[in-house]
Amino acid sequence: MTQSTDCLVVGAGPAGLAASAALAGRGVDHVVLERGRAGQTWRTQRWDSLRLNNPGWMNPMLGEQTRNTYLSAGEVVTRLAHLASLAPVQEHTPVVGLRRHGDAWTVRTADAELPARTVVVATGGENVPLIPALARLLPDRIAQFHAASYRAPDQLPDGAVLVIGSAQSGYQISEELLRAGRRLYLATSPVGRAPARHRGREAVEWLVECGFFDQRPDQLADRSVIRAPQPLLAPGGRSVSLQTLARAGATLLGRLINVDGDQMTFASDLAETIAAADAYAARIRAVLDEAIARSGRAAPPVEMDEADAPVRLHSPTQLQLRVHDITSVVWCTGYRGEFSWLDRALTDQNGQPCHQGTAAPLPGLWYVGLRWLTRRSSGNFLGFPADAATVAEAVVAALRRGFAR
């Protein structure tokens, strides 16, 4: 066994690199272990045209950018690689086990056991594609992709495309397929949406200023928000909705509920799904109006928003794949994290990390990069640095005590 390190960071994606920067800034001796290359998930599970839906000013950890730029997936990878070049990153070192060993930790890789006084887990909670069991019932002739394996429209065979799921990935991929001239069917899913602008200003600018992204889990009236998809917001500072996709040519469907050979059945819940998304946008505007009123700031009236405009819809509840010439399906059905390598005392019955804020239930271990760790922004570029700073301070305090509690 090699000499003990003060801190081992597992994962060299955005969260791990934020943790490394925070630790380095406090003089903590540490090493970052990465299963592949730095930013591995961004390198291997993002489609070619993906862009961040937050403007550059919200992503300062990625380096200097013009205020209203929306970085592409490739640009994000380039910036992560640069950050990794400045950090003590050890690539191609997958971690396969972690256990408490006396007053410290032992991190097991494929080739070695590495002792560490403290550990930061920053492997992310969304890097294993989730594909429903219904996918196994589709005919073999149907080409199937997950958002993690989809790259571009020309990757798909000729014919119509069915996209399952209408959150961030499903929306961006659907837009791209429509621009490429593909006939598109979209099985929708419940997800809120946010207006791009409100009363003369970017909505996200108002939201950051009023503390929306600093909201903590214990402040939520409804904790189901923690498990809900992030509200839909398109790159480029424009409002979007399921209605805008319908106007662009998409055939909208309800939630997929059954596959029987060539026949697919959908719930009759499309109107309800659209209404819920519209109601979320209205709540966002109400939150902002309250914040503006409290601040006493002058703001112009609410502007018209094309995303709010209703559209007449015909939503079939059944489709015959062959009749509608559907040759491919893209599953935009989300991800989970891979945590089977953690000590069982660290995970719940579903294999997901237990934590109180950033801290694990055993001493000397913390998390960065999981959604809602400490606040609404914990799972994105805006929030990684703040959570990383909290963890780095905890690591320093534990090391000073001489015992990682």
N, C-alpha and C positions, 0 to 999 in steps of 0.2 A: 504494500500500500504506500502511495506517495505521500509527501508532506501535506499536511492539512492546509486548506485555503480558507481565508476568512469568510469568503462568500462565493458560492457557485450560483450563477444565473442559468436557468434552463430555458433556452429559446432565444434566438437572435432575430426575431421579428421586431415590429415596432415597439411592442411593450418591453421586450428584453433589452433592446438597445436604449430605450428611455431609462430603464432600471440601471443599465451599465453607466450611462452618463451621470445619473444621480449619485451612484456609488463612487465613481471616479471623482466627482466634484467634492466629495467628503473624504477623499483619501483612503477609501476602503480597497484593500487588495482583493481582487476578484477575477474570475474567469467566466466567460459566457460559452456555454455548450450549445451547439446547433446541430440538429439531426442531418441537415443537408447543407445548403448554402444559406447565407444570411438572407432573410426575407423569403424563405423557402415556400411558404404558403402563397405569398404574392407572386412568386415565380411560376408556380405550377397549377394554381387553382383560380386563375383570373382570365377572363376572355380578353381578346386583343384590344377592343375598343372601350373597355371599361374606363370610366373617369370617376374620381372622387366627387361626391355630391356636396362636399363642404368647400367653400372658397379658400384660397391660399392663406388668408389672414387667420383662419381657424386651425391651421396645421403648422404652427411655427417649428415644431420639432423636426420637420422635414427640410428645414433650411430656408434660405431666402427665396421668396417667390413674389411675383406681382400680386397685388391685393386680391384681385378677382380671377386668378387662374384656377383651373380645375384640373389637377394633375391626372395624367393617364396612368394605367397600371404599370406600364414600362418605366415611366418617369418616377413612380414611387419606388420601384425596384432599384433604379439607379441611385436614388437618394438613400435608400436603406443600405445599399452596398457601400456608399461613401461613409455613412455613420459607422458601419461595421469595421471599416478600415482604420478607424480611430479608436477602436475598442479592443479589449483582449478576447477576441472571438476565436473559438476553436471549432471549425466547421467539420462536417461529416463525422459527428460524434453523437449518435443517438443515445439518449438515456433510456435504459430498460428497467431500472429499478431504483427505488429510494427508500431508505429505512433509517430510523432513529438509532444511533449507536452511542450509548453513553450520554454524554452531554453535547453531542454533535450529530452530524448526519453522514451517512455514506451514500454517495451517488454512484450507481453502477452503470457503466457503459458496456458496449459489446466487448471491449478489450481490457477494461480496468475497473477497479473500485477506487473512487476518489473521495477522500474525507474532506468535510467542510464544516466549519463552525456554524454557518448559517446558509440557507438556501432561499433563492427567489424563483418561484415557478412562473414563467412567462410564456408558456407554450400556446396560450390562446384557447378560447372556448368554442371556436367555430372553424375547425379544419378537417373534420370527417364528414363527408357528404351524407345527408339523410335522404334515402330514397324509399318511398312507401312500398309495402308488400304488393300493392296492386301492379307495380311495374313488372312483376314476374308473370302476370296474366296476359300481357300484351303479346300479339303474334310475333313470331321470330322475325318476320320481314320488316318490322318497325325498328328503325334506328333510334336508339335511346342514348341520351346524354344527360348528365347533371350539369348545373351551372359551373361546377368545378372542372369539367372536361370539355365543355363547349368553348370554342375559340372564335369562330366567325361563320357567317351564313353559308359560305361555299364549302364548309365542312359537312353540311347536311345534304342528303340526297334530294333530287328534284321532287317537287310536290309541296303540299301544304304542311305546315308545322303546327303542332300543338304544344304550347307552353303551359306548364302546370305551376301555378304560383305567381302572385302579382305584387310581391314586395320589391325591394330595390333591384335584385338581380333579374327577376321576371320582367319588371318594367323596362329596364335598360335593354335587355336582350330582345324583348318584343319590339321596342322602337327600332332597333338595328335591323331586325328581320323585315319589318315593314318598309324601311328605307331601301332595303335590298330588293324590294318587289315581291317578297314572299307572301303567300296567302297564309294568314295567321289566325289561329284559334287560341284563346287565352282562358284557361280555367282559373278563375279568380280566387283570392283568399283574403280573409279579413286583415286589413292593415290601414292604419290612419294615414293621413297625408297632411302636409304643412304648406301654406302659401309661400311663394317665393318672396313676395313683397307685401308690406303692410304699411299704409299711411306714409308713403314716400320714402321708405327705407327697407333694406333687406330684412326679412322676417327673422333670419338667424342672428342678425346684428342686434335687433331688439331682444331676442330670446337670451342671448349671452349676457346682455347688459342687465336684464331683469332677474338673472339668476336661475333661469329655467334649467340649464345644464348642470347647475350645482345642487339641484334637488337630491336629497338623500333618501335611501330606501325607507327609513322610518318616518318620512314625511308623506308617504304615499297613502292616500285614502283607499286606493285599490291596488293591492300588491300584484295583481295579475299583469300590471304594466311591465313588471320586471321580465316576464316571459314573452311579452308581445313583440312582434317585429318592430324595428325602428320605423317611425313615420316616413312615408314616401316623400322624397325631395330630390328632384332631378339636378344633375350638374348643369351649369350654365346660368344659374339664377333665374329659372323659369318655373312657373307652377305647372304641375301635371296632375292628372287624375285618370281614373278608368274611362271617364267620358272623353278625354283627349285622345286616348288610344282608340276608342270606338270611332271617333271622327277621322282618325288616320287610317282606318280600314280594318281594324281588328274585329273579329267576332268574339264578343265576350260571353263567357259561360259561367255557370255557378261552380261550386266546389265539386271536384271529381269524387264520386262515391262508389263507383263500381266499374269493373271491366269484365266483359263476358265475350271472349273471342274478339270479333270485329266491332262489337258494340260497346260504347262507353256511355255511362250514365252520370249525369251531373245534378246536383241539388238545385232547387228552384229558389236560390237565395241571392241571386245577383243584385236585385233591387235593394235588399237589406245590406249587402256588402257595400254598395255605392253610398247608401244613406249613412252608414256608420263612418265611412271615410270622410264624407262631407261634414258630418257632425264634429269629427275630430278637428278638421280645419277651422270650423266655427269656434270651437273651444280655444284653439291657439289664438285666434284673433281676439277673443274675449280676454284671455290672459294678458295679451299685449295692451289692449285698451285699458285694462285696470292698471297696469304698470305705468303707462303713459300718463294716466290721470293722477296717480300718486306722485309722479315726478314733477308735475306741473309744467311739463314741456309742451310747447306748441307742436302740433303735428297736423298735416293735411287730412282731409276726409279719406275714408277707405276707397281705394281704386277698384275699378271693375277687374275681374279675374276670369279669363277664358276657361280656366279649369273648373269653375263653378257652373258653367252653362250646362243645362240638362241636355240629354240626347235621347232620341227614341231608340229603343233597343228591342231586338228580337233575340231571345236567349233560349235556344233549344235545350232540352234536358237529356236528349240522346243524340249521339253521333255514330254513324257507321264509318269506320276508318276508311274502308275501300271506296265507299260511295263518295266521300268527301276528299278523296285522294290525299289523306294524311299519311305521310311516309316517315315522319320523325317526331319524336317527343323530347322536349327539353324540360327536365325536372328542376324547377327553381324552388326547392322545398327545404332549403336550409342546411345547417350543419350542427354538429355537436363537437365537443372537445374530446381528445383521446387522453385519458388519465389512468389507464390500466396499470401503469408503471408506478403509481403512487402507493405508498403504504396504505393498507386498507383502513387504518385508523383515520385517514385523512379524507375519505370519500363517503358519500351517502349510499343509500340502497340502489341508486341509479348509476353509481360509479362516478358521480360528479363531485368536485371538491367541496368540502365543508369549510366555511370560513366565517369569521366575524370581522367585517370590514376587510382589510387586506390580510389579516392574520389567520393562519391555520390553527386547528385545535391543538396541535403539538408545538412546543416552543422552538423558536429558531427558524421558522419557515413562513414565508409570506407569498402572496400572489399579486401580480400586476397583469392587466390585460383582460380580465373577465368583466362582463357587463355588470353594471350596478354594484361593483365592489364597494365603493364609497359614495358614488353620486351617479347621476344620469350619464355623464360624459366618460365614465370609467372605461368603456369599451371602445373608445375611438381616439383618433390622433389628438383631439383637443384635450382629452382627459388623461392620457398616458403619463405625461410628465408630472402632473400633480400627484397621482397615485404613486409614481416611482419615487418622488421626493419623500412622501410619507413613509414608504417602505425603507428607503435608504436611512432616514432618521432612526427608524426602529432597529435596523441592523447595527448602526453605530452605537446606539444605546445598549444593545445586547452585548456587543463586543467589549464595550467599556466595563460592563458588569463582570465580564469574564465567564459568563454562563448564558447561553442563548435562551432567554425566556420570552 
